[in-house]
Amino acid sequence: MKTSLRLLENVKAYIPPADFYRAELPTMPSPRGGGWRDGGLCVFHADNHAGSFRVNLETGAFCCFSCGAKGSDIIAFIQQRDGLSFPEALQQLADEWGM
Ligand SMILES: [Zn+2]
């Protein structure tokens, strides 16, 4: 899994979580500053009332108080949202962000 580990290091260094969430969460209010922010509508359940979904713009962690979705980085976000394995999520991120 040498390739995957190298890709992981690149993905994490290459994609700032703030930029990632700005692109992936169209309903996220304009973020100011880092740390935990309102992520807008949760993408992990049929959310029609923003307020329970939080993202951390420094670490990429996310957490929904409504459906319980949570993870520690943007790779976990892609894995859970798109139902991908860890290597598949890495590959998708690398492709989407032109690495
Ligand atoms: Zn949710």
Residues whose N, C-alpha, C, O or C-beta is under 5 A from the ligand:
A	BS01	ZN	C42 F44 H45 C64 S66 C67 A69
